[in-house]
Amino acid sequence: MKKKYTQQQLLNAPLLHGAHKRPVTRRDFIAQGFMTGAATVAAPSIFGLFANPRNAQAALSADIEALKSACGIAVQGAGKIPFICFDLAGGASMAGSNVLVGGPGGQLDFLSSAGYNKLGLPGDMVPSGTGFVNSDYGLSFHTDSGYLRGIQEKTAPATAANTNGAVIPARSDNDTGNNPHNPMYGINRVGADGSLLTLIGSRNSDSGGNSMAPANMIDLALRPTKVDRPSDVTGLVDVGDLVGLLSQDDAVSVMESIYRISDKKIANVNTRVTTDAVIKEMVRCGYVKSADLADRFGNPSTLNPALDPDIVGPAGIFTQEEFDSDGEFRKTASVMKLVVNGFAGAGTVTMSGYDYHTGDRAVGEVRDLRAGRCIGACLEYAARVGVPLMVYVFSDGSVSSNGMIDDSINGRGKGVWTSDNSSTAASFFMVYSPDGRPNLVGGNAEEQAIHQQIGYMRPDASTETASSPAANNPNLLVETVILNYMALHGEQNLFNQPGFFPSHGLGNTTLRDSLVAFQPIVNGKIGG
């Protein structure tokens, strides 16, 4: 007898598996949906100081503005492309039923019918049939992909037209927090940083997410700060009581006056300490920083995603009802507000409950749809702000089907997920550019197809472990993602240089170049 679920159960009910041990760790609880993952933000970007990164706020007087650099106040972020990754905890389906994965010729080098059956697609839905391939976003999805349907809900046609993506067939262990999937430390190493934060994570862990970060990339001085709701975002900055008693402009003027008066007095004071100049500079800079904070963040809407009309409201990406009722949407909104605007430049959104081999298809389809909506929201917000964005999606392991069909409304006539299966795993990334769809590497369509799929699967839908360095090693999967991030800036030639990844495992220059999906979309630093 088929299981019956309420919509709330489909989205949020814990997943109970008789074949799994009782959840005991925090990671177990997140993967099976007993706990929700919070949001991760990591900072890098040129857009750091402004609600709209293209419009600088020039309320500070010229003499105070000129002191910001000397006081170590970031005028702009690091100038790198904002980066958001989605950590789908538990082993989500990526390949075939969502993003198409094929043989050595690329996504459309179709697998066997038996292979697609393992990926949850019955014979009348295989991509080689008519009408089952959608390439509106450059990257080819199955037309009935839950991710695709969610992304389509949240993005405008113009956003789709300026987006492209690539898929990486890559095995990883099932049901373990030991997969070193999270790339944020590496993204920071190659220059990503922000004006408020460097890294933020949904979990209180060294990676900030569900999966680990590669041990050789971790810098505990940058351990992610946890953010999972709008109040955490607005709580990042305290501009004091003066803003509120006065208008923002008046508060800035008062703080500037305090600086000038104090500066004159300090100049006539001898502290009788050998570090006299240092002490005076610290006092002066304290007042400059206070004035700068009031200038940049005195308006509550600068940081608060709930007050951003592009995010919430009649013309927003999320309706007020969606925003109020779904914590995953609030989490995603908090991350994308910070990252896309450059207050943070890289962030991880951990979404729980993707260990969904529950003997049906409905639970997985509904949760994939929600993940797609969150991915689409990030792409659309980048389009509205007018900045590029890289979104990376990964999960710990994957699932497979035995061919039994779920004909329920939410099951959509597809194969039920019956077991974990690391051999069917894959990750993918999508890139938005306001200047037009990113161009694939390659001089012809055949070469471009191979660069859009880094590695390949065997006809039976098992990842060919020899097809790329990333195919059987999550550490090298992370290196491949970082290489592609650098390539978007035209900087992949720096990958093996000191200070970056001189001990990498991606092979010689020729092999590394074969792992790059896109031509540069910015020249080094954004705006540079």
N, C-alpha and C positions, 0 to 999 in steps of 0.2 A: 504494500500500500504506500502510495507516495506521501512524503512528508508535506505538511501544510505549515506555512510560516506567515506571520504578520510581517508588514513592511519593516517594522522596527527590529524584528528578529533577523530578517535577512541582512540588515545593515550592521546591527550592533550586538546580536546575541553571541555569547561565548561559543566556541567550537569545541565539542566534546568528542574525542577520538578514543575508541576502545583500544586501538592498536598503539596508542601513545602512552607514555608514562604520565602519571599525575603531574600537572604543572607545579613546579616548586620555585623556579627562578623567576626574576622579573622579566627576563626575555621570554620564558615560556608563557607567562601570563599575557604579554603583549601579542605574541604570535597567534595565540588562540583566542584573542579578543576579550580576555578577562580584564585587561587594562588597556586604556587608549594610549597611543604614543603621542607625545607632544610635538611641538614644532621646533625645527632647528634653523637657526639663522647663522650665516657666516658672512663676515663683512668683507667686501672689497669694492671699489668702484669710484669712478670719476664723479658720481652723482651724489656724493655724500651729504652735502649740507642743505639740500633744497627739497621742498615738497615736490617740485617739478625740477629735475636735475638740469634741465636746459635753461632755467631762469634763476640766476643768482639773486639772493636777497642782499641788497646793498644799503641796508638801513644804518650800518655802522658808519661813523664819521671816518673820513679819509685817514686821519692820524692814527685812529685806533685800528682800522683795517690793516694799515701798514705794519702794525706790531704783531699781527697774528702769526706770521711765519716764524719770527724770532722767538715767540713763546711756544712754538711747537704745536700750534693749532692747525689741524688739517683744513685747508681751504677747499680742496677737492679730495675725493677718495683716490685709491690707487690707480684708477683709470682702466680697470679690467672689466671684461664682460661679466655682468651679474650671473651667478651660478646657483641653481636650486636643484637638490636631488631628493627624490622620493624613495624612501626605504619602506617597501611593502613587506611587513614582518610576517613570516610564516611559510613562504614558498608559493608565490603567485604564478599563474600562467601568463607567460609573456609571448611565447612563440606560437605561430599558427592561428590560434583562435583570436589573438589580438594583433600583434605585429607579425607580418609574414616573414618566415625564414625558409630559405631554399638551399639548393646545392651549391657547387662551386661557382655557378654563373650568377649568383645573387638571389634576391628575394623571389623573383619570378622564374627561377630554375626549380620548378615544382617538385615536391616530394612525392612518394607513392601514396596511394589511397590508404594503405595500412598505416603509413606514417602519420597522415592527417587524422586518422581514426584515433591514434594514440594521443594526438593533440586536441581531442575533443570535437572533431569535425566529422559528421557523418558523410557518406558518399555524395549526397545531394547538396553539400555545402562546401566541397573542396575548392580551393582557390583557382584550380585549373578549369573549373566550370565557368559558365558565363555569368558575369555580374557580381563576382565575389571579391574583387580587388578594388580598393579605394586608395588613390594616390593624391588626394586633394592637398595633403600636407607634405608632399614630396616623398616621404617615407610611406611605403605601401602597408596598409592595414587590411585585415579581413573586413568586408563591408558591414558585418554584424558584430564587430569587436565592441566589447563594453567600453574599453578605453576610448575608441574612436567616437562612439556615440556621446560619451561624456565630453570629450574635447570639442566636438561639433556644437554641443549645447552652449558652450561658454565662449566661443570665439566667433568673430566676424569673418566674412569671406576674405576681406583684405588681410586679416591676420594669417589665415590659412595660406594665402598666396605668397606670403613672405616668410614661410616656415619650411624647413626641411629637417631630415633626421637620418639616423643610421642605427642599425641593430647589430649586436655582438652576441652570437651564440657562444655561451660560456657556462660550463658546469660549475656548480658550487654545492656544498654540503647542505642536506636537508635538516631543518629543525635544530640549528645550532647558532649560538651567538658568536662562534669563533671564525666565521667567514670575514676576512678583512676587506669588506666591500666599500667602506666609506672613504671617498676621495678628498674630503674637505681640507685636511692638513696639507695635502699635496697641492690643491688648488691655491691655498694661501702661499705655499712656498714659491709658486711661480708668479706671485704678485698680487693676488686677490686680497683686498683689505677694504675696510670701510671707515667711516668717520666716527661711528659710535662703538662698533663691536667688530671683532675679528671672526670669531666662530660662535655659533649658538646651536644648541641641540635639544631634541625633544626628550632625551633621557639624561639622567645624571650619570653619564658614563664618559670615558675618555674620548669616545668618538662623537658623543652627543646624539647618537642614534641607536637603532637596534643592533645592527652589525658593527663589528669592530672596524677600526682604521688600521692600515698596515703599520706594524710596529716601528719600522724604520722611518716613518713619516711623522710620528706623533711628537709634538712639542707641548709638554704639559703647561708651559707658560701661556699657551693659547687654548687651554681646555675650554670647550664650549660652555656658554652660559645658557641656561634653560629658559625657553620662551614657549608658552603654549596657549596664550590668550591675549587679546588686545590690552588688557590691563598690565601685562608684563611688558608690553612694548612702551606704553605711555609711562611706565615706572622707570624706564631707563634713564630719564633726565629729570632733574629737579631744578627748576629755575627760581625757586624761592617764592616768598609771599608777595614780593613787590609786583610781579606780574599778576594781575588780578585786582590789586588795589589801584593800579594805574593801567593805562593802555599799554600795549606792547611797545609802541614807539616811545612813549614817555618813560617807560621803565628802562629801555636801552639808553636814553639820554641821561637819566639819573645815574646809571652805572658808569657811563662815560665821564660824567662830571666828577664822580667820586674818584675815578682813576686819575684825572688831571690834578685834582687837589692833592691827592695822596702822593702823586709823583713829585710835585713841587716840594712837599714836606720831606719826603724821603731823601731828596737830593741834598738837603741841608743837615741830614742826620749822619753822625758817625756811630756805627754800631759797636765800634771797638773790637770787632771780631775780624780775624784774618780773611774770612770769606765774606767780607762786607758786600762786595759787588754781587755775589751769588744770592745773598739774602735779599738785597734790594730787588734783584731781578725776579725772585720768586714772589715777592709781594706785588710788584707791578703786574706780573703775568696773571696773578690771581684775579685782579680786577678786570684785566682784559678778557680773561676766560669767562668771567661772570657776565660781562656785557655781550660777549659772543653767544653764550648760551641763551640769553634772553632774546637776542636777535634771531637766532636760528630756530629755537624751539618754544618761544613764548606763546605761539599760536597752537592750541591743543590739536588742531587738525593736521599739523605737520607730521605727527607720528601716528595718530590714532586711526587704524584702518576702518573703524566703525563710523568715522566722520568723513571718510573719503567718498565722494559721490561716484567716483569711478569704480569703487569696490562694492558699496552697499547702497541700495535705494532704487528708485524707479528706473534710472538709467545705469545702474550699477551692474557689475558682473554677477553679484549675488543679490537676490531679493532680500528684503528685510526679514521675511519669514525663514528663508534658507539660512541666513546668517545667524538668526536667533536660535534656530532649532538644531543645528548640526555643528558640533564642536570641531569636526574635521575641516569645515569651511572656515570657521573662525581662526583655526590654527594656520591654515594655508594663507588666509588673508593677512595674518600678522607677519608671516615670513615674507610673503611677496612684497608687502608694503616696505619693509626694511631693506630687502635685497635689491629690488628693482630701483628704488630711489637712492641707493648707495649708502644708506646708513649702515647696512651690512651688505656684503658682496657675495657670500656663499652661504647657503642654508640647507639643512636637511629637514624634511617633513616626514616623520615616521607615522605610518598608518597601520593600525593593528587589525588582526583578524584575517590574514591572508593565507592561513593554513587551512584552506577551505575544501579539502577532499572529504566531503561530508556525505558521500553517496548520492548526491544530486548535483545539479548544475546551477540551480537558482541562486544559492547563496553566493557563489563565486561571481556570477554575472552581475548581481546588484552591487557587490563591492567593487568590481572592476569599473562599473559605471561611475561610482562615486570617485574613484581614483582618477578617472578620465576627466571628470568635472574639475577636480583640483588642478590637474596638469593644464587643462585648457584655460582655467582662470589665470594662472601665472603667465601663459603666453599672451592672453588678451590684455592683461594689465601692462605688460611690457610694451605692447603695441600702443596702448593709450598714453603711456608716459613718453613713448618715443625713443626707447633704448633697446639694444640687443639683449638677448637672454639665452642661456643654455640650460636645459632641463634634462637631468639624468635620472632614469628609473631602474631600480634593481630590487632583487628579492633574494632571500636565502633558500636556494633550491627551487624546485618547481613541482608540478603535479602531472599526472597522466590519467587517461581514461581507458576503460575496458570495452568501450563501444556501446554500453547500455545508454538509452536515450531518456532524457528528461523532457517530457512534452508539456510541462506546466507553462503558465504564461511567462514566468521569469526564467524558466529553463530553456525556452526558445528553441526546443527541438534539437538540442546539442547533446554531446556525450557527457555523462556524469563524471565528475572527478572522483576517482576511487583510491588513489594512492599517491604518496610522495614519489618523485622521480627526478633525481638531479640531472639525468642525461638530457632532459628536454628543456633545461634552463637557458635563459638568455637575458640580456639587458639591452636597453636602448636609450638613445638621447635625441632630443629635438632642439633645434636652434632657430630662434626668431631674429630677423634683422630688419630694422625700419627702412633699409636701403634696397630691399628686394630679397627674393629667395636665395639663400646661400647656394653657391655652385659646388657641385661635386667635383672631386679630383678625377681627371681622366680626359683623354682626347676624343673619346667616342662613347656611345651609349653602353657598349659592352664593358669598357673599363670603368665607367661611372657606376654601373650596377654592382661591380665587385667591390668598389670602395664604399658603397652604401651598406653593404653587409660584410662586416669584418670577420672572416671565417665562414663556416657553413655547417650544415647538418647532413648526415647520411640519409638515404631515401627512407629509412625507417624512423626518422625524426629523432635520432640520437646525435648529439653534438659530436662532430668529428674533432677529436682532441688534438690532432696534428694540424688543424686548419689555420690556427693563429696562436701566438704566445698566450693570449688571454683565454683560450678555449678550456683550459683545465687548471687554471691557476688564478684565484681571485686577486692576489697581489699584482699580477701582471695585467689583469682586467682593469684595476685601478690605474696602473701606469698608462694603459692604452687610452683611458678616458682623459687623463691629464694631458697626454700628448695631443689629443684632439682639441682640448681646450686651448693649449698653446698655439696650435696650428690656426685656430680662428683669429689669432693676433699676428700670424706670420712669424711665430717665434719657435717653431718646432725644432729648428736647428740648434737651439740652446738647450734642448732636453738633456743631453749627456754632459753638459758643462758643469764644472765645480759650482756648488751651491744649489744645483738642481738635482739631477739624478744620474750622476756619473757611474753608479753601480747598477744601473737598470738591467732588466732582463728581456728587452725588446729587440735585441739583435743589432745588426749593423745598420747603417743609414738607409740602405736600400730596403731592408725589411721594415724599418720604422716608417719610412715613407709609404709603404703599402698598407699601413694600418691607419692612415689619415683619411678621413671621409671628405672634408670640405676645404676649399680654398679660403684664404683669409677673408674675414668680413670687416675687420678693422686693421689699421696699421699700427701695431704695437699698442700704445695706450689709446683709449677712445678719445677722439678729438685731436690725437697727435699726428 
